[in-house]
Structure formats: C-alpha cells, structure tokens
C-alpha cells in the first residue's frame, strides 16, 4: 500500500477505511484477523478503483540507489 498511496496515506487507509468485501473491517483489522494479504490488497484495489498498473505495482522490482560513504569508500 505504501507504494500505491505513499506511507502516510497508506497507514491511514489501512486503519480507517472500512471495506465491505472484508466483512466491514479495515485492511489492518482483516490482516490481524488472518485474512491473506493478497485478498486484502484486492479488496483495497476494488474499493479504491485502482487501475491495473497500480494494482500490480507490487510485482515490479524495487530499485535501490547505491551510495558512497562520506569517506569515499567503495559503493556498498
């Protein structure tokens, strides 16, 4: 959800948005009750009417930026 909505809004949605498809629970409540994450994500996507690109964005590889240390050491 962080990738789709940003960390602050995702946290708010996860705890505050009540979703009928999850038994009138929030995403966080459903996860806490053992609902599989994929089922929760699909319910969030349907409720928020997310497009296909956003719905499947979690399958895209995360790109990490390599940085140098301030002392000039080799890249990590």
Secondary structure, 3 states (H helix, E strand, C coil): CHHHHCHHHHHHHHHHCEEHHHCCEEHHHHHHCCCCHHHHHHHHHHHHCCCHHHHCHHHCCCCCCCCCCCCCCCCC
